Amino acid sequence: MQLLATTHPSELPTDALLARLRCRRAAIDLASDRTTEAPPGEVIEWVYRRLNRRLRKRLGPFLDLLAMRNLVLALRYLLAEQDLPVSLRQNTLLAKPLQELIMAPDAETTIVRLESALVKDYPFVDGLAITWRSHGPGGVEQQLASGILQHGLNRSDKGIVSRTLSYLVDMRNCLVIKKYWRWQVNQAPQLTAGGSISVERLTRVWAIRDEDRLATLVTKLGGLPTRNLEAINLEQSLINGLTRLLREAGRDPLGVAVVIEYLWKTQLAAHNRLLRNILADGRQELLEEVLLL
């Protein structure tokens, strides 16, 4: 079973859609904090319905990442026995059979059915039920989130889709190291392969708690000095790096980077609104729940 909803590709020409997205992208920049853009989930679904066959194929690994993100968010609620928010219940990006499958009466059945349904198209799902029994919801989320990034990298060419996924791998790894230090977890973090920084290198950084080295790596990725290793500063530097990467790639008016950058800007606007609320409360938290990780 595929993650994405089966809908007929749009007949809208590529250049026509990209022109519309460039206008919407510019509107976000002009509106700044006063943006009236729809919630990110609705924007993603709007764009997906307007992608023609060529764009869906080129953006396939990135679209799968977005669909998996929706699935992971839904599982967070379901495995905690909480009601799904309206935005997730009404989601049209995930395949309809998959939406029905995850509404099983209990968590064990949900995970078993999910593994069975997805393992043919997404081999990294193999063993998900075992992960659930051994490591609970956190292990399930790690396997799915890490797996979809590596799966996407294996399927994508060397263009902006691959570069975006690779950057997200680096971002995810750096943030998980920071979280493990903060929570004083002795067990080594499960890092994801495929980024520009090797897993072996990051594992050594974690093992000796080399905070200066992590800050140097984040500065290299983000392009701007990291003032300190507070969680929000670390995350913001990485976000800035991804924003710069997509901005540079998005300068090609007829490239698929226009689609990715527009979706990222929408996501980032929601992130910034939440960030302001957290800072106003004097908290220092990682905000990856609104990112593309």
C-alpha positions in Angstrom: 0.0 0.0 0.0 1.2 3.5 -0.9 1.2 6.2 1.7 -0.3 8.9 -0.6 -3.9 9.1 -1.5 -4.7 7.8 -4.9 -6.1 10.7 -6.9 -5.9 11.6 -10.6 -3.0 13.8 -11.3 -3.9 17.4 -12.2 -3.8 18.4 -15.9 -2.5 21.8 -14.9 0.8 22.5 -16.8 3.9 22.7 -14.7 4.7 26.3 -15.5 1.2 27.4 -14.6 1.3 25.8 -11.2 4.8 27.1 -10.5 3.7 30.6 -11.4 0.9 30.4 -8.9 3.2 29.0 -6.2 5.7 31.8 -6.8 3.0 34.3 -6.2 1.9 32.6 -3.1 5.5 32.4 -1.9 5.9 36.1 -2.4 2.7 36.8 -0.5 4.1 34.9 2.5 7.3 37.0 2.4 5.3 40.2 2.2 2.8 39.3 4.9 5.5 38.2 7.3 3.9 37.5 10.7 0.5 38.8 9.4 0.2 35.9 6.9 -3.3 34.6 6.4 -2.1 31.4 4.7 -4.1 28.3 5.5 -2.7 25.8 8.0 0.3 23.8 6.6 -1.7 20.5 6.3 -4.4 22.1 4.2 -1.7 23.8 2.0 0.1 20.5 1.4 -3.2 18.8 0.3 -4.0 21.8 -1.9 -0.7 21.6 -3.7 -0.8 17.8 -4.0 -4.2 17.9 -5.8 -2.7 20.3 -8.3 0.5 18.4 -9.2 0.5 16.8 -12.6 2.0 13.4 -13.2 5.5 14.7 -14.0 5.7 16.7 -10.8 4.3 13.9 -8.6 7.0 11.6 -10.0 9.8 14.1 -9.4 8.6 15.0 -6.0 7.6 11.5 -5.0 10.2 10.9 -2.1 9.4 14.4 -0.7 5.6 13.8 -0.9 6.1 10.4 0.8 7.9 12.2 3.6 5.0 14.6 4.1 2.5 11.7 4.2 4.6 9.7 6.7 4.8 12.8 8.9 1.0 12.9 8.9 0.9 9.2 9.8 3.4 9.6 12.6 1.4 12.5 14.1 -1.8 10.4 13.9 0.0 7.5 15.7 1.2 9.8 18.5 -2.4 10.4 19.4 -3.7 6.9 18.7 -1.0 5.1 20.6 -1.5 7.4 23.6 -5.3 6.6 23.4 -6.1 10.3 22.7 -8.6 11.6 20.2 -7.3 12.8 16.8 -7.4 16.5 16.1 -9.8 17.5 13.4 -6.9 18.4 11.1 -5.7 14.8 11.2 -9.2 13.2 11.0 -10.0 15.2 7.9 -6.6 14.6 6.3 -6.8 13.8 2.6 -3.1 13.3 1.9 -2.9 9.8 3.3 -4.4 6.9 1.4 -8.0 6.3 2.4 -7.4 2.6 3.3 -4.5 3.6 5.5 -6.6 6.1 7.4 -9.2 3.4 8.1 -6.5 0.9 9.0 -4.9 3.0 11.8 -8.3 3.3 13.5 -8.1 -0.3 14.8 -9.6 -0.9 18.3 -6.2 -1.3 20.0 -2.6 -0.2 19.5 -1.2 -3.7 19.0 -3.7 -4.4 16.1 -3.0 -1.0 14.6 0.8 -1.6 14.4 0.5 -5.2 13.1 -1.9 -4.1 10.4 0.2 -1.1 9.5 3.3 -3.2 9.1 1.5 -5.7 6.9 0.0 -3.0 4.7 3.2 -1.0 4.1 6.1 -3.4 4.2 5.9 -4.3 0.5 6.3 -0.8 -0.7 8.3 0.5 2.3 10.7 -2.4 3.4 11.9 -0.3 6.4 8.6 -1.0 8.1 9.5 -4.7 8.6 9.7 -5.5 12.3 7.5 -2.6 13.3 5.4 -4.8 15.6 8.5 -6.1 17.4 9.7 -2.5 17.8 6.3 -1.6 19.3 6.5 -4.4 21.9 10.2 -3.7 22.7 10.4 0.1 22.6 6.8 1.4 22.5 5.6 4.5 20.7 9.0 6.2 20.6 10.6 3.2 18.9 7.8 3.1 16.3 8.1 6.8 15.5 11.9 6.5 15.2 11.7 3.6 12.8 9.1 5.3 10.6 10.6 8.8 10.6 14.2 7.6 10.1 13.2 4.9 7.6 11.2 7.3 5.3 14.2 9.6 5.0 16.6 6.9 4.0 13.9 5.3 1.7 13.5 8.7 0.0 17.2 9.2 -0.4 17.5 5.8 -2.1 14.8 6.8 -4.6 15.7 10.3 -5.4 18.2 11.7 -7.9 20.9 14.2 -6.9 18.7 17.2 -7.2 17.0 19.4 -4.7 14.7 16.6 -3.4 17.8 14.5 -2.4 19.6 17.6 -1.0 16.5 18.5 1.1 16.2 15.0 2.5 19.9 14.8 3.3 19.7 18.1 5.1 16.8 16.9 7.1 18.8 13.8 8.1 21.6 16.0 9.4 19.0 18.2 11.2 17.3 15.3 12.8 20.6 13.8 14.0 21.9 17.0 15.5 18.6 17.6 17.4 18.4 14.1 18.8 22.0 14.3 20.1 21.0 17.6 21.9 17.9 16.0 23.3 19.8 13.0 24.6 22.3 15.2 26.4 19.5 17.3 27.8 17.6 14.3 29.1 20.9 12.7 30.3 20.2 9.5 28.4 23.1 7.1 28.6 22.1 4.9 25.7 23.5 6.0 22.4 20.9 7.7 20.1 19.7 5.9 17.0 21.0 8.2 14.3 19.9 8.2 10.7 22.4 7.5 7.8 22.3 9.6 4.6 23.3 13.1 5.8 26.4 15.0 5.0 27.8 14.3 8.5 28.4 10.6 9.0 26.7 8.6 11.7 30.1 7.5 13.0 31.3 11.1 13.4 28.2 12.2 15.2 28.3 9.1 17.5 31.8 10.2 18.6 30.6 13.7 19.3 27.7 12.3 21.4 29.9 9.8 23.3 32.4 12.5 24.6 29.7 15.2 24.8 31.7 17.5 22.6 29.3 20.4 22.6 31.8 22.7 20.9 32.1 20.3 18.0 28.4 19.9 17.7 28.0 23.7 17.6 30.7 23.9 14.9 28.9 21.3 12.8 25.6 23.1 13.2 27.2 26.4 12.3 28.6 24.8 9.1 25.1 23.4 8.2 23.2 26.6 9.1 25.7 29.0 7.7 25.5 31.3 10.7 27.3 31.2 14.1 25.3 29.4 16.8 25.5 31.7 19.9 25.1 28.8 22.3 23.7 25.3 22.5 20.4 26.1 24.0 17.8 23.9 22.2 16.0 26.7 20.4 19.2 28.4 19.2 20.5 25.1 17.9 17.2 24.4 16.1 16.9 27.9 14.7 20.4 27.8 13.2 19.5 24.5 11.4 16.2 26.0 10.2 18.0 29.0 8.8 20.3 26.6 6.9 17.4 24.8 5.3 15.6 28.1 4.5 18.8 29.3 2.7 19.2 26.0 0.8 15.6 26.1 -0.5 15.8 29.9 -1.2 18.8 29.4 -3.4 17.4 26.4 -5.2 14.0 28.2 -5.5 15.5 31.0 -7.6 15.0 28.8 -10.7 11.4 29.8 -11.6 10.7 26.5 -13.4 12.4 24.2 -10.9 10.6 21.8 -8.5 12.4 23.6 -5.7 9.6 26.3 -6.0 7.1 23.7 -4.7 9.3 22.5 -1.8 10.3 26.1 -0.8 6.6 27.2 -0.8 5.6 24.3 1.4 8.5 25.0 3.7 7.7 28.7 4.0 4.1 27.8 5.0 5.4 25.3 7.6 7.9 27.8 8.8 5.3 30.5 9.3 3.4 28.1 11.6 6.6 27.3 13.4 7.5 30.9 14.0 4.0 31.6 15.5 4.5 28.7 18.0 8.1 29.8 18.7 6.9 33.3 19.7 4.4 31.8 22.2 7.1 29.5 23.7 9.6 32.3 24.1 7.0 34.5 25.6 6.6 31.9 28.3 10.3 31.7 28.9 10.6 28.1 27.8 13.4 26.5 25.8 11.9 23.6 23.8 12.5 21.9 20.5 9.7 22.5 18.1 10.1 19.6 15.7 6.5 18.7 15.9 5.7 21.4 13.4 8.7 20.7 11.1 9.1 18.2 8.3 11.0 15.7 10.4 
